[in-house]
Every structure is written in C-alpha cells, then in structure tokens.
Amino acid sequence: MQDLKKSYQNTAYKLGNHSPRNIAVLKEAFENVDANLESDIYGTGAIIEDFQTKIAKILGKEGAVFFPSGTMAQQIALRIWADRKQNPKIGYHPLSHLEIHEQDGLRELQHIEPILLCDADKIITLADIQALDASVSCVLLELPQREIGGQLPSFEELEEISQYCRENGIQLHLDGARLWEITPYYQKSTKEISALFDSVYVSFYKGLGGIAGAILAGDEDFVQEAKVWKRRYGGDLISLYPYILSADYYFDKRIGKMGQYYEAAKELAGRFNACSGVSTLPEVPVSNMFHVYFDQSAEVIEPILAKIHTETGVGCSGHLQVKSDGRCAFELSIGDAIAEVPMEKLAQVFEQLGSIK
C-alpha cells in the first residue's frame, strides 16, 4: 500500500478532511492569542474552566471536563456508571472504538465486562437492548457508527431507546466523537440530541480539525467524579492549553459548516455510486462521512487510485481496507478540503473512476 500512500501525500488537493495535520494547525489557532494569557494549571484556570462551561452549555449539561483523549474520557464515564450500579456489564456495538481500538482497556484497566449488542454490520436498535440476556449498568451508543460507514438510527428510535433505558434503570452514554456532524441530518441541535443521554463525550479533532482533546459532560456529580478519575489516569497535565485553545478556535471556525459538509458528502457519494463497480455505505450519507467500496481487490484498485492521484493531483485516499469478501474500501470524511478542489479536477477523477473495468 506504500505507493498509494505516497501518491496521496503528494497530491495538491484532497477529497476528505480539512487542511493537512501539520504544525500549521497549531500556528493558525495561536496566531491571535495574547502571549500574556495565563495558562491552565492542573485542570484549573480561566482557559480550561471557561471552555468547559461553554461546551457544557452547548450540550445542555450541568458540567463538563476537558480530557486529553476520548479514550480516557469514555473509559472513565463507563467506570463511573458501572461503579454506581455495582454492575460491571456495559452494552455497546461490536465495532465500538472501545472494543477494537483500545487494546482491551476496559477489561484490563477497569475490569468491565462488555456485552456486544448486535451484529457487526447493523446499528443498535431498541429491540437489541430489550433482548439483553444480562442486565447492564450502561449502554453506549456511537453516533454515527463509524466502522459501518457512519450509519444512524432514526431520531424517533433514539427517543425510544432513551425512554426504555430510563424506565429500566440503564444509564445511556453517547460516544459523540462526531456529534457535531450529525445535526444536519437529524435537524436537531446538539442540546436536543444530548438530552437523550446521561453522559456525552465529544471530540475536537475529528470533524472540527483541532489538535486533540475531548469533553465529557453530564450532571454536576458525574463531572466531579470524572475529574477525580482524570487525575487518577494522569490526565491532569500541568497545562492543556495548546489543546484547549486550538479546540476552541476550530470549534468556532467550523461548527457552522456542518450542513455544508453534509451536503457535499451527499453530492460526492452520488458521484461515486454513478461509477460502475463502485458504491458507498450508506448509499446516501447521513453525516459528512461514508465508506467507498470497490467490487475488486485492493491489489487491483491500489495502482488505479495511485494513477488517478498522479494524473489529476486529487487524492481520494492513502489507504485501502481489505474486506473479507475480496472487495476493498476506504473511509471519506468531508471537511474544508473539498471546497479547494477545482471542478474540472473533480470531473477528471470521476471520469477515470468510471472507466475502471
């Protein structure tokens, strides 16, 4: 896959994401910051406290705490709910980030027992939760479900899940790493979506393009307990301001563009689906992200994409996922970069994709 990665890196334009993740991301965020602004110190100070208050208000929660990573934030959230219920069982999707990307952190660090709620290629439904054989202290929902193309349940289904969990004493946690990006599809505010959940995690580097960092929000007792666990995890760095200031800067810069990204994703997915042997999951995106599938193997498609990159100057992806059925795919998340691609260049990309035999 090295040739594909190299050709992608050398392109002038990209279909996905924002600007390159280089030092310029930090420099832009700090360009107009007062050099005499006081740093946060071990989780206190105006920089961190004001940002936590700002995001808590946007999410409609009593409080929020800033974390250096979402992995830390979510493991702590689930530990709190498990302890309060005195029940180590947590329900979530088989392809949850906690299950496939965190080296069994929940099991090894927290002795939490994950219960997988549905088939890997499906989204979690109310029926899946109702069918649980074992009681759980908490259910985690990832919106959108990244590993299956960013699919979403209907908002009505979410409301039913929320009501069922509350009636049955099950805490509901939102993996909202991409929460900002689903508001155009649901036509709901982040506050309206978050109201269905007892705790909410959001990210500031995925759809927003910051350096790193996450917020965990909930009621005041939950947040205070999360702060204790943050200290135990080593998350209270002496200063987190590079992450906080960049998170705040890119939040303000891009939060109003989520509808624009969503519309661009739908238009781009339509172009891919018009090419023979190419399809997207979902067929019509429900956020700014989707997966692009090719009916042929990665060995066949890799040199074709590399050639397209070289000849058009437009990068589609630097990595192909090999699927069990012999097909290959890549993930695409739409951000600012798509607006920089000249229309004639985009036309060339799809002309060449459409000629794949």
N, C-alpha and C positions, 0 to 999 in steps of 0.2 A: 504493500500500500504506500510505500515511500514516494513513488513517482507522483501519485495523486496528491499527496500532502504537499510535496514541493511545488507542483503546478498551481495548487490552490493558493499557497502562500505568496506566489509571485504574481498573482492577478491584481489588476488595478481596482477592480470592483468585486463586491461580494453580494450574493443574494440575501444572506442572512445576517442577523445581529446588527451591531452598531459600528463604531469605529474600532480599529484593532486594539486588543488589550495590551497596550504598552504604557510607558511612563507618561505619555501624553494625557492619558485618562486622569492621572493624578494632577498633572500640571494645570489642566483646564479647570478642574474643580477648585484648585487653590489660587487661581490667578488673581481673584479679587478679595482674598481673605486677608483680614487685618493681621499683620505679623505679630502684633502685641496681644492678640486674642489668647486668653488663658486656656491652657489645656485642661481636659478632664483628668482626674486623678483617682484611680481605683474605683471607677463607677460613679463618681460624684463630680459635680461641677455643672455649670450652665450648659456647656456644649452637649453633654450627654442627656442631662435632665430635660432640657427644652425639646430635644429631638424625640425623646421617649414620649413626652406629653403630646407633642404634635401628632405622632403616629397613633397613639392610643385614641386620641380624639377622632382621627380619620377612620379608625377601625370600630369606633363606638364602644371601646372597652375602658374600664376604670383605670387601668395602668398598663405599662409596657416596660420591657427591659431590653436593652441592646446587647446582642451577643456577637462575638467574632465569627461564628459559623452557625449555619442552620442545623448541622449535625448535633452540635452541643445543645442548641435550643430545644430541639424536638425530643432528644433522649431525656432531657430534664423534665419537659412537660409530661411525658408519659410516666416517668418515675413518680412525679407528684400525684398523678391520678391513681396509679397503682397503689401507692402508699396509703392514700386517703381511703380507698376502698378495701385495703388489705387483700388485694387480689392482683396477682402478677400477670394475669391474662389480658392481652391487648389485641384487638382485632384490626387488621389492615389488609391492603391489597397484596397479592403475591409479588408484584413488581414494585412495591414501595421502595423508596430510596433507603429506608432503614433496613430493608430485607436484603437488598442486592448490592449496596454500595458502601456499607459501613462496617464490614468485617465482623458481623455479629456483635456490634457494640451493645445493643440492648440486652442480649443474653449474657455476654461476658462481663459487662460492667454493672448492669443493673439487675441481672437475674430475672428479667422479664420474659414471659413466655408469649411470643407472637402467635396469634391464631389467624390463618390465612382465610379470607372471607369469600373468595370467588375464583372462577377460572382466570388464568393469567391474561387472556385476551379479551376479557369483559370488564365493564365497570361495575363497581359495587352498587347493589340495589337494596331497597328496603327488605325484600324477600331474603337476601343473603344474610342480613343481620338478624331477621326473625328466625332463621333456620339454624342459628348457632346452637351447637350441642352443649357447649360450655359457657357459663356466664363470663362476661368480660367486664373489666373496670372501665375501659375506654375503647372507643372506635376512632381510628384515624382515617380521614378522607383526604386524598390528594386531588386538588382541583387546579388545573386539569390533570388527568392521569398521563404523565409524560411518556412512559415507556410504551404506551399503546396509541401514540400519535396525538396525545393531548385531548382525549375524549372527555366528555362531561355528561353527568346526568341532567335531567331537566330540573329547573328550579323547584317545580312542584314536588319532584321526588326528594330533593334535598329537604324541603319543608317537612315532608312526611317522615324522613329519617330522623330529623331533629326532634320532632314531636315524639316519635317512638322511643328514642333514647332517653329523653327527659322523663317520660312516663314510666320507664323501666330502670331508672337509676344508672344509666350508662353515660359516662362523660363523652362528649364529642369534640375531637380536636381536628383543626384544619391545618393540613400541610398546604399552606398558601404561598409556596415559593413563587408561583406565577399568578397569584390572586389578582394583581392589577390588570393582567392581560385578559381576564375572563369577563370583566364588567361590561364590555360592549355586547357580547353575546347574550348575557342574562338581562341586559338593560336594567341592572341593579347597581347600587353603589357598593363600595367595599363595606360600608357600615351595615347595609341590609344583608349582605352575604354573611358577614362575621357574626351577626346577631343570632344565627342558627347554631353557633358553636360556643363551647365553653372556653376554649383557648384557641389562639390563632398564631401561626408562625408565618412571617413574610420575609422575603429576600430583597436585597437591594443591588444585586449584581446580575441577575438573570435578565429579565425584561427591561430593567432600568439602566443597566450598564455601569454600576458603581464598581468599586474595587472588591469589596467583600462586606460581609455583615448581615445581620438578621435582627428582627424584632420578635419577641414573644409577648403576646398580650392576653389579658384576661382580667378577672376581678382583682381587687387590691390584695387580698390574702394570697391568691395564687402568685401574683407578681412578687410579693415579698419573699415567698418561699423559693421562687425561681432565682432570686438574687442570691440567696444562701447557697443554692446548688451551683450557681455560676461561679462563686468563689471556690467552692469545693473542686470544681472542674478545672480551675486555673484560668477561667475566662475573664477575670478582672485584671487585664493587663494594666500596667501603670498608666497608660494612655491609649485610648482607642480613637482619638480624634481624626487620624487620617481616614479611617473607615467611615466615621460618622459624618464628617464634613463632605466627603465625596458622595455618601449615600443621600444626604440632604440635597446636595447640588443636583445630582442626576434625577432624583425624585421630582424636584420642581421642574427640571428641564423636560422630562419625558412623560410625566403622568398624564398630561393632556393629549398625548399622541396615541393612546391605546386603541382608539377607534380607527385611526389612520392605519396602524399596523394590522389590525384585524381585516380591514377592507383589502389591503394589499395582499395579505395571506390568501384570502378567498380568490382574488384575481389570479395570483400566481399558481395556486392549486388547480384552477381551471385550465391554465396553460399546460401544466404537467399532464393532466388527465386527457388532454386532447392528443397527446403523443401515443402512438401505438406501443404497447408493451410497457407503458409507464402508468402508475396510478398513485393516488395519495390516500393516506389514512389519517383522519377521516376524509371521505371524498370531498366534503365541504367543511373546511376548518371551523372550529367553534372558539378558537382563540387566535393568537398570532403565530401558532406553531402547528406543524403537521409533519408526517413522515412521507418520504418519496420512495416508492417501491419500483424496482425493475424486475421484469419477468426472467431476466437472465442472471448468470452468476457474477460475482464480483470480479472474477478473472476476465470476463468479457467486458464488463461495464467500466472498470477502472481506467484502462487506456483510452476509452472513448471520452470519458469525462476529462481526463488529463488533456486530451487533444482539444476539446472544447475550451478548456481554460486557456490554453496557449493561443488558440486562434482568435478567440473573442475578447480575451482579457477579463472575462467574468468568471468568478469562482462559484461553483454550485456547492461543493462540499470537499473537505480534505480527508474524509473518512467514510468508508462503506461498511455497514454491518452485514455480516453473512447470516442469512436466515436458514432455518432447519429444512425448509422446502427447496433449497437451492437458489432462491432468489437473493437479492441484496437490496439494501435500503440506506437512506441517510435521513437525519433529522434537520428540519429547517425552522428557525425561529426568526420572524421578520422584525426588523428594527429600522433604525435610521439609514442603514447602508443601502437598502433597496431604492431609495429616492435618488441616490447618486448614480445609479446605473442608466446610461443613455438608452432610450427606447430602441434605437437601431441595434445596439449591442444585445439587448434582451431578445429582440426578434431573431438575431443570429443564433443565440443559444437554443431557442426552441425549434428553429429550423433544423439545426443539427440533431437535437434530441429526437425530433420527429422522423429523422431518416435512419434511425437505428434499426437494423434488420434483426 
